[in-house]
Amino acid sequence: MFARSRDHARTPFPWDDSAKAGFTTGQPWLKINPNYPQINAKTQMNDASSIRAFYKKLIQLRKDPGFRDCLVEGDFVPVETEDEHIIAFTRNWEQDSILVALNFQDQPGNLTIDDRYDTILLNNSATIDRQSGKVTLGNYQAVVLKRG
């Protein structure tokens, strides 16, 4: 009934593993996610594989003078995918081109790519499965590749 509700993304922010996730001493209007003892801001502070750490790398990449023009000012070009759970696009600026590929499912998905995208700028997984003209993205994998 509430599958399309935005309230799932609006749960109280889990600051730590204390009572009510450190969000309030009162009664929150929305239910606190039950995984707050494991997933909260405090546990992610020093975890190099956390979502927080990934976002820090993403922001650092966007601010990097070598990539900023392409990522911020570059033309946005959607990439056709055969898998409806994969979203991919390029950002193109002068001679530079950066490919962003995201897998939004809990199983691997394939994407046909130009082999010249050979430099990994960002990857939320330890590996990337590449074969000639194809990349297989793992479960919920996100990669940013630069064309060489």
C-alpha positions as CSV (number, residue, x, y, z in Angstrom):
1,M,0.0,0.0,0.0
2,F,2.8,2.4,0.9
3,A,5.4,1.0,-1.5
4,R,5.7,4.4,-3.4
5,S,5.7,6.5,-0.3
6,R,8.6,8.9,0.2
7,D,8.5,8.3,3.9
8,H,10.9,5.3,3.5
9,A,13.6,7.8,2.7
10,R,12.6,10.2,5.5
11,T,13.3,8.1,8.5
12,P,15.0,9.9,11.4
13,F,18.7,10.1,10.8
14,P,20.7,7.5,12.8
15,W,23.5,9.3,14.5
16,D,24.7,6.4,16.7
17,D,23.5,3.1,18.4
18,S,22.0,4.8,21.5
19,A,18.3,4.9,22.2
20,K,16.3,6.3,19.3
21,A,19.5,6.3,17.2
22,G,20.7,9.5,19.0
23,F,18.1,11.4,16.9
24,T,15.9,12.6,19.7
25,T,15.0,12.1,23.4
26,G,11.3,12.5,22.4
27,Q,9.1,10.4,20.3
28,P,9.9,10.7,16.6
29,W,7.1,11.2,14.2
30,L,8.4,8.5,11.8
31,K,9.6,5.1,12.8
32,I,13.4,4.7,13.2
33,N,15.0,2.2,10.9
34,P,15.6,-1.0,13.0
35,N,19.1,-1.4,11.6
36,Y,20.3,1.8,13.3
37,P,22.6,-0.1,15.8
38,Q,24.6,-1.4,12.8
39,I,24.2,1.5,10.3
40,N,24.7,4.9,11.7
41,A,26.9,8.0,11.4
42,K,29.2,6.9,14.2
43,T,30.0,3.5,12.8
44,Q,30.7,5.0,9.4
45,M,33.2,7.6,10.6
46,N,36.3,5.4,10.3
47,D,35.0,2.7,7.9
48,A,36.8,3.0,4.6
49,S,34.1,0.9,2.9
50,S,31.1,2.9,4.2
51,I,28.6,4.9,2.2
52,R,30.0,8.0,3.9
53,A,33.6,7.2,2.7
54,F,32.2,6.6,-0.9
55,Y,30.4,9.9,-0.9
56,K,33.6,11.7,0.3
57,K,35.5,10.1,-2.6
58,L,32.7,11.1,-5.0
59,I,32.8,14.8,-3.8
60,Q,36.6,14.8,-4.0
61,L,36.4,13.5,-7.6
62,R,33.9,16.2,-8.5
63,K,36.2,18.9,-7.1
64,D,39.3,17.5,-8.7
65,P,40.6,20.1,-11.2
66,G,41.4,17.4,-13.7
67,F,37.8,16.2,-13.8
68,R,35.7,19.1,-12.7
69,D,35.0,20.6,-16.1
70,C,33.9,17.3,-17.6
71,L,31.8,16.2,-14.6
72,V,30.2,19.6,-13.9
73,E,30.1,21.4,-17.3
74,G,30.3,18.4,-19.7
75,D,27.4,17.4,-21.9
76,F,25.2,14.8,-20.4
77,V,24.6,11.8,-22.8
78,P,22.5,8.9,-21.7
79,V,23.8,5.4,-22.6
80,E,21.4,2.9,-23.9
81,T,21.2,-0.2,-21.7
82,E,19.6,-3.6,-22.3
83,D,19.1,-4.0,-18.5
84,E,16.4,-1.8,-17.1
85,H,18.1,-1.9,-13.7
86,I,21.3,-0.3,-15.0
87,I,21.6,3.4,-15.6
88,A,24.6,4.8,-17.5
89,F,25.6,8.1,-18.9
90,T,28.6,9.9,-20.1
91,R,29.8,13.5,-19.4
92,N,31.8,14.9,-22.3
93,W,33.9,18.1,-22.3
94,E,36.2,18.9,-25.1
95,Q,38.4,15.8,-25.5
96,D,37.5,14.3,-22.1
97,S,34.7,11.7,-21.6
98,I,33.7,10.1,-18.3
99,L,31.2,7.2,-18.1
100,V,29.1,6.7,-15.0
101,A,27.4,3.3,-14.6
102,L,25.1,2.2,-11.8
103,N,23.4,-1.1,-11.1
104,F,20.2,-0.8,-9.1
105,Q,19.5,-4.4,-8.4
106,D,20.7,-7.2,-6.2
107,Q,22.1,-9.3,-9.0
108,P,24.8,-8.7,-11.6
109,G,23.9,-6.8,-14.8
110,N,25.8,-6.3,-18.1
111,L,26.5,-3.1,-20.0
112,T,28.1,-2.7,-23.4
113,I,30.8,0.0,-23.3
114,D,33.6,1.4,-25.4
115,D,36.9,-0.3,-24.5
116,R,38.5,3.1,-24.4
117,Y,36.9,3.7,-21.0
118,D,39.9,2.1,-19.3
119,T,40.7,4.2,-16.2
120,I,38.7,3.6,-13.1
121,L,38.1,6.8,-11.2
122,L,35.7,5.5,-8.7
123,N,34.3,2.0,-7.8
124,N,32.2,1.0,-4.8
125,S,33.4,-2.6,-5.2
126,A,36.8,-4.2,-4.8
127,T,36.8,-5.4,-8.4
128,I,35.3,-4.7,-11.8
129,D,34.4,-7.4,-14.3
130,R,35.5,-6.2,-17.8
131,Q,35.7,-8.1,-21.0
132,S,36.1,-6.7,-24.5
133,G,33.2,-4.2,-25.1
134,K,31.4,-5.2,-22.0
135,V,31.3,-4.6,-18.2
136,T,29.4,-6.7,-15.7
137,L,28.3,-4.7,-12.8
138,G,27.9,-6.5,-9.5
139,N,25.0,-6.1,-7.1
140,Y,24.4,-2.4,-6.5
141,Q,27.8,-1.6,-8.1
142,A,28.6,2.0,-9.1
143,V,31.6,2.8,-11.3
144,V,33.0,5.9,-12.9
145,L,35.4,5.3,-15.8
146,K,37.5,7.8,-17.8
147,R,38.1,7.3,-21.5
148,G,41.9,7.0,-22.1
